[in-house]
Amino acid sequence: PRLGKKLIQLSAAALGHSLPWEISSGNTGRSSLSLTDVSAVRELCRRFDYDCTHGVIWHLNGWHIIDDCCRDAFLRGMFLTGGYVADPETGYSIELSGTHAALAREISALLGEMDMLPGRARAVL
């Protein structure tokens, strides 16, 4: 819930007004932050230069991560929203989880450009 509230504050600061975010908690102990208001989603897409006229397709917008500081902030956000640090006794590794294959490929390419050797795994439920 703290991260969700922080995200709500940051989006309000960036846009100059708040959006109708919804925070919900599941039985797994994880929280979910949702934005279901269509006009608010369109506003976010427009603000971040995404074309959402045919639905939302998740891709990494390279214009937002040209500078090192922006790239680092993006990766921090990825970790905060879906990251995990594996058991240090077996060797450190950081995992980022997500549900969009195209975005995962683009993030892997970004990490490769940073001289990191990312691996990818696909979970089957």
N, C-alpha and C positions, 0 to 999 in steps of 0.2 A: 504493500500500500504506500510506503514512503516514496518509492521510485515513481509510482503512478502519480502521486501528488506533485512530485518535482517536475515530471513531464508536463503536467497540466499547467504549472506555473511558468515553465519555459515556453510553452506554446503560446500562452497569453502574453508573455513579454515580447515574443517575436512578432505576433500579429497585432498587438495593441488592444486585444480583447480576448475574453475566454471563449472556449468552445464547449459544446455539451458532451464532454467525455463521460463515460460510464466505467466505474471500477467494480469488478466482481471477483470474488474469491471462490475457487473450486475446492473440492474435497481433497485435492493433492497438496494443498498449502500454497499453491501458486496463485498469483493474482493476474487478472486480465484487464487491460485497458482498451476500451472500444470507443469508436466514433461512428455512429450509425446515421447521423443526420446528413443527408445527401448534400445539402448546400455547404455544410462545414467541410465535408470531404473534398468537394470541388474547390473550396477556398484553399485548403492545404495543398492540393495538387497544383493549383495555379501558382501559389506562393513559392513552391519548390520546383517549378518548371517541369511538372509531369503532365502528360496528356492523358486525362482520365475519361475522355469522351466515350471510349469503347470498353470501359471497365478498368480496373487497376491491375497493371502488370508490374510486378516488382523487379526493378533493375537498379543497378548502382548508377547514379547520375554523376559521371566523372567531373562535371563542372563544379560540383560541391566539394571535391576532395583534391583539388589541384595543389593547394598549399599543404605542407606537412602538418601544420597545426589542425587543419580541418580533417585531414585523413585520420590523424590520431584521435580526434574527438569522435569521428564516425566509428572507428574500431572500439573505442571505449563504450560507446552506446550499444554497439552490437554485443559486447561482452556483458554489459549490465542487463540487457533484455533477454539474453539467451545463452549466457556463457557459463562455463564450469571449469574449475582447475582440478585436474586429476590428482590422485594420491601421490604426494611427493616422494614416498618411499619407493615407488616404482618408476621414478623419473617424472619430472614435471611435464605436463602437456595441458594445453588449453583447448577446450572444445567450445565451439559456437554452434548452436542448434537453430534450425529454421525449417520452414515448410516449403520454400520456393527454390526449386532446383536451379533455375537460371541465375538467381541472385547468389546462390552458393557458389556457382562456377565463377561469377564475377568477383566475389570476395576472395576466392582461392587465387585468382589471377592477381588481384591487388596484393595479397600477402606474398605471392611469388615475386612480384616487382620489388618488394621490400626485403628480398633475400631470405624469406622464411620458406620452409618446405611444408606447405599444408597438405594434409591428406583429407580424403572425404570418405564418409561412410554413409550408408543409407539404411535407415531403420525400417524394418518391416513389422507392422503390427498385426 
